[in-house]
Amino acid sequence: MGSSEQELIEKAKAGDKYAFSELFYAYKDRIFGYLYRYIGNYQTAEDLTIETFMLAYTNLAGYKEMGVFSSWLFRIATNCAKKELRRRSRHKEVSLEEPAMDGAENMTLGDTLTDEKRKPDNEARENELQEFIYKVVDNLKKKYKDVLILCDSEGLKYEEAAKVLRCNYKTVGTRLKRARKLFYDILKKHGFKI
């Protein structure tokens, strides 16, 4: 970023769209990565990233300089993800990775909709270990999943994660220790050497 983050925030609050776009480009990859790990769907994570920044832009006047800007963005992203998960729980979704029909080996619903050459290259699907890790994290209790993603994946400090999760930083530390233990225990149980 050319200007300091605080200067960009002030300019964006004053209506400077260029300043806000600088903030967007500075944080979009981190927010997307967080949402992708939280939701587990590439397209939905992209949509929620856009929604996060739209909400941030429309609510920028409410941002208090006392906090860290990234914590404020992650809080908005977390709320967007929670809303999406609530929506999903009300509507049954069908995965394109489900078998196309009973007895059809290696053929998914997605295979019936697109030919092999037109499928998007998705490294997460090609990498079994990464898929397994996402599933392990996704199956952790929400309080453990949240701290693991924020602290270990996104690199937030305990204090920043505490602001996002609206809890004490010591609670973040305790949950993170427990989350890591659960995570490693599951990996060991499935034969991974840690």
C-alpha positions as CSV (number, residue, x, y, z in Angstrom):
1,M,0.0,0.0,0.0
2,G,1.2,3.4,-0.9
3,S,-0.4,5.3,2.0
4,S,-0.5,4.1,5.5
5,E,-3.5,2.0,6.4
6,Q,-4.9,4.6,8.7
7,E,-4.7,7.3,6.0
8,L,-6.5,5.0,3.6
9,I,-9.2,4.3,6.1
10,E,-9.7,8.1,6.7
11,K,-9.8,8.8,3.0
12,A,-12.2,5.9,2.4
13,K,-14.5,7.2,5.2
14,A,-14.5,10.6,3.4
15,G,-15.7,8.9,0.3
16,D,-12.5,8.2,-1.6
17,K,-13.3,5.0,-3.6
18,Y,-9.6,4.6,-4.7
19,A,-8.5,4.5,-1.0
20,F,-11.1,1.8,-0.3
21,S,-10.0,-0.2,-3.4
22,E,-6.5,-0.1,-1.9
23,L,-7.8,-1.6,1.3
24,F,-9.8,-4.2,-0.7
25,Y,-6.7,-5.3,-2.6
26,A,-4.7,-5.4,0.6
27,Y,-7.1,-7.8,2.4
28,K,-9.1,-9.6,-0.3
29,D,-6.9,-12.7,-0.4
30,R,-6.8,-13.1,3.4
31,I,-10.6,-12.7,3.7
32,F,-11.2,-15.1,0.8
33,G,-8.8,-17.7,2.3
34,Y,-10.6,-17.4,5.6
35,L,-14.0,-17.7,4.1
36,Y,-13.0,-20.6,1.9
37,R,-11.7,-22.6,4.9
38,Y,-14.8,-21.6,6.9
39,I,-17.3,-22.5,4.2
40,G,-15.4,-25.1,2.1
41,N,-16.8,-23.9,-1.3
42,Y,-14.8,-21.8,-3.7
43,Q,-17.7,-19.9,-5.4
44,T,-19.5,-19.2,-2.1
45,A,-16.2,-17.9,-0.6
46,E,-15.8,-15.6,-3.5
47,D,-19.4,-14.3,-3.1
48,L,-19.0,-13.9,0.6
49,T,-15.7,-12.0,0.1
50,I,-17.5,-9.5,-2.1
51,E,-20.4,-9.3,0.4
52,T,-17.9,-8.7,3.2
53,F,-16.3,-5.8,1.4
54,M,-19.7,-4.3,0.3
55,L,-20.8,-4.4,4.0
56,A,-17.4,-2.9,5.1
57,Y,-17.8,-0.1,2.5
58,T,-21.4,0.7,3.5
59,N,-20.6,0.6,7.2
60,L,-17.2,2.3,7.1
61,A,-18.5,5.3,9.0
62,G,-19.1,2.9,12.0
63,Y,-15.5,1.7,12.1
64,K,-13.8,2.8,15.3
65,E,-10.1,3.5,14.9
66,M,-9.5,2.0,18.4
67,G,-9.6,-1.5,16.9
68,V,-7.5,-3.2,14.2
69,F,-9.0,-2.8,10.8
70,S,-8.3,-6.4,9.8
71,S,-10.1,-7.6,13.0
72,W,-13.1,-5.5,11.9
73,L,-13.1,-7.1,8.4
74,F,-12.7,-10.6,9.8
75,R,-15.7,-9.9,12.1
76,I,-17.8,-8.9,9.1
77,A,-16.6,-12.0,7.2
78,T,-17.4,-14.2,10.1
79,N,-20.9,-12.8,10.3
80,C,-21.4,-13.3,6.5
81,A,-20.2,-17.0,6.9
82,K,-22.5,-17.6,9.8
83,K,-25.5,-16.2,7.8
84,E,-24.6,-18.5,4.9
85,L,-24.4,-21.5,7.1
86,R,-27.8,-20.7,8.6
87,R,-29.2,-20.4,5.1
88,R,-27.6,-23.7,4.1
89,S,-29.1,-25.5,7.1
90,R,-32.6,-24.4,5.9
91,H,-32.0,-25.5,2.3
92,K,-30.7,-28.9,1.2
93,E,-27.9,-28.5,-1.3
94,V,-26.7,-31.3,-3.6
95,S,-23.0,-31.6,-4.2
96,L,-21.8,-32.0,-7.8
97,E,-19.4,-34.6,-6.3
98,E,-22.2,-37.0,-5.3
99,P,-22.5,-40.2,-7.4
100,A,-24.5,-39.6,-10.6
101,M,-26.6,-42.7,-10.0
102,D,-26.5,-45.9,-8.0
103,G,-23.8,-48.2,-9.2
104,A,-22.1,-45.6,-11.4
105,E,-18.4,-45.9,-10.5
106,N,-16.3,-42.7,-10.7
107,M,-19.1,-40.7,-12.2
108,T,-20.4,-37.7,-10.3
109,L,-23.3,-35.3,-11.0
110,G,-20.6,-32.7,-12.0
111,D,-19.3,-35.2,-14.7
112,T,-22.8,-35.3,-16.3
113,L,-23.0,-31.5,-16.5
114,T,-19.5,-30.7,-18.0
115,D,-17.0,-32.5,-20.1
116,E,-13.6,-33.2,-18.6
117,K,-11.8,-30.5,-20.5
118,R,-14.0,-27.7,-19.3
119,K,-13.8,-28.5,-15.5
120,P,-12.1,-25.8,-13.5
121,D,-8.7,-26.7,-12.2
122,N,-9.2,-27.0,-8.4
123,E,-6.1,-28.0,-6.5
124,A,-8.0,-28.6,-3.3
125,R,-9.9,-31.5,-4.9
126,E,-6.7,-33.0,-6.4
127,N,-4.9,-33.0,-3.1
128,E,-6.4,-35.7,-0.9
129,L,-4.4,-34.6,2.2
130,Q,-5.6,-31.0,1.9
131,E,-9.2,-32.2,1.4
132,F,-8.9,-34.4,4.5
133,I,-7.5,-31.5,6.5
134,Y,-10.3,-29.3,5.5
135,K,-12.8,-32.0,6.5
136,V,-11.1,-32.4,9.9
137,V,-11.2,-28.7,10.6
138,D,-14.7,-28.4,9.3
139,N,-15.9,-31.2,11.7
140,L,-14.4,-29.5,14.8
141,K,-16.8,-27.8,17.1
142,K,-17.3,-24.2,15.9
143,K,-15.4,-22.6,18.7
144,Y,-12.3,-24.7,17.9
145,K,-12.7,-24.3,14.1
146,D,-12.9,-20.5,14.4
147,V,-9.7,-20.1,16.5
148,L,-7.8,-22.6,14.4
149,I,-8.6,-20.8,11.1
150,L,-8.1,-17.3,12.5
151,C,-4.8,-18.0,14.4
152,D,-3.1,-20.8,12.5
153,S,-4.4,-20.2,8.9
154,E,-4.8,-16.4,8.9
155,G,-2.0,-15.6,11.4
156,L,-4.1,-13.4,13.6
157,K,-2.7,-12.7,17.1
158,Y,-4.7,-13.8,20.0
159,E,-5.9,-10.3,20.7
160,E,-7.0,-9.8,17.1
161,A,-8.8,-13.2,17.1
162,A,-10.5,-12.3,20.4
163,K,-11.9,-9.1,18.8
164,V,-13.3,-11.1,15.9
165,L,-14.8,-13.7,18.1
166,R,-15.8,-11.3,20.8
167,C,-14.2,-13.1,23.6
168,N,-11.1,-12.8,25.9
169,Y,-7.7,-13.3,24.4
170,K,-7.0,-16.0,27.1
171,T,-10.1,-17.8,25.9
172,V,-8.6,-17.8,22.4
173,G,-5.4,-19.3,23.7
174,T,-7.2,-22.0,25.6
175,R,-9.4,-22.9,22.7
176,L,-6.5,-22.9,20.2
177,K,-4.5,-25.3,22.4
178,R,-7.6,-27.6,22.6
179,A,-8.3,-27.3,18.9
180,R,-4.7,-28.2,17.9
181,K,-4.8,-31.2,20.2
182,L,-8.1,-32.4,18.7
183,F,-6.8,-31.8,15.2
184,Y,-3.5,-33.8,15.8
185,D,-5.4,-36.6,17.6
186,I,-7.6,-37.0,14.5
187,L,-4.7,-37.0,12.1
188,K,-2.8,-39.6,14.3
189,K,-6.0,-41.7,14.4
190,H,-6.0,-41.8,10.6
191,G,-2.3,-42.8,10.4
192,F,-0.6,-39.5,9.8
193,K,2.7,-39.1,11.6
194,I,3.0,-35.8,13.4
